[in-house]
């Protein structure tokens, strides 16, 4: 049975404190004497003012059961425990483990196997994908590297008194939560950059058939606002919806509710945000988040941080588009704040952060341990802030402006960049074009396999697509072609080749009219393999893409990109909500 916050909150019980479970603060001594607050180097500064007593002991986590954990006493021959300050590199990893929380990812720091297991027990887990799609994980590149895609979700569940207090609408206490915040975090294969794509909650999309893993209920395919997908069996249906819409393989998901946002914001400390004029998000109809703030830059935390992230009425045109922009500003600011915040090198703050994040998160089964979260933090700490880019899916209003739709051409362009592991900031290093290798094998002798990749949960597969492709390839002179009769799912048609066969692959791509970007080396294949994707569902030549923007190697202007180092960004306040 899954352990998800979707069904309701757990019974409360007294939890042992961190020291009882093995947390040893001396292992993370930040230097200097202990101040009155018990924090190394704190000089008497209190940590966590205004933090509620329950559920706010926030994120970080033990690096595992090493010398100080179970099975290892961590003692020398004389029986005394050796204590030492962690190396500078270790501190950077600890801090980056906290930084990953800027995108709802927990890191790790601590000591003691029991405490490690305690943090593991805080995490709630759920199924990753409830759909029937067969989207394949991308193959490693020539260096054995693969990108990482994580779907970040914020739910509006009122399944606890705390969530009702924060979110209001007690009448919705029994309603299944909606996924009102949805962002895809893409980490490049070489870990040089991060791209984040938001989809507004009222985007109308096809939601595939999903089966609830708890009660077996089957939710039929439907068309609705994307936030409704969470009600169709849990976050795994939202993952399936994203995969169907974008063609992007998703490795993990992470979900947090109202109370979790508040707890983590308190544990991290204030995050600076900016408004260009006074704002009060409240009107005569009772609409608004309640955010009240004067013009300028101010740190927000706790309830005010949640209000910022939920504000719709008062930002921009009072739609989810403005809200997504505000969320991007908050996340970028949080990353910058955490990188500069010495507070997160001390053990108390790290322990609090560990507690809050692990209690707040619901994750997929494969990500459901502090060790996996710690490893993830190690990956992300390599990405410089200047290479973090956040965008909103290009969109257009639907009829009556009651919902939005993916903008034709430009939404797909954005998704295609992610699928092809191209940074949205357009700053990928451009290599000097090498001389194009010549074919080494006569085309009638090229060992070639063709496969149907048009399987689609929404549209269904195009039957016989591989056979049609086979006839086309033979007609071009590739008579040594074979058909792989298994059906798979791909958004883009791809041609992969083994080492040493690039010339043969490029010659075939040219004959088919296939873009060079869709020709890739494979470390696992010993033949050329053409997988006909959902971009080529009809007979005839490969369809030419629609007119491209001036630059194809970055997000279109309509995606409204925000760079991680932009500390001058300020939300535009709707005059109707100013005071």
PyMOL commands that set and color helices and strands:
alter all, ss='L'
color gray80, all
select helices_A, chain A and resi 25-28+88-103+113-122+161-167+170-172+226-231+235-246+258-268+302-310+320-340+342-345+347-360+365-367+370-380+385-387+399-401+410-419+443-445+465-475+502-512+516-518+557-559+575-577
alter helices_A, ss='H'
color red, helices_A
select strands_A, chain A and resi 58-59+124-126+148-155+179-187+194-198+204-207+210-211+218-219+222-225+252-256+271-275+279-280+292-293+296-300+362-364+388-392+395-397+404-406+448-452+481-487+494-497+519-521+528-532+562-563
alter strands_A, ss='S'
color yellow, strands_A
deselect
rebuild
show_as cartoon
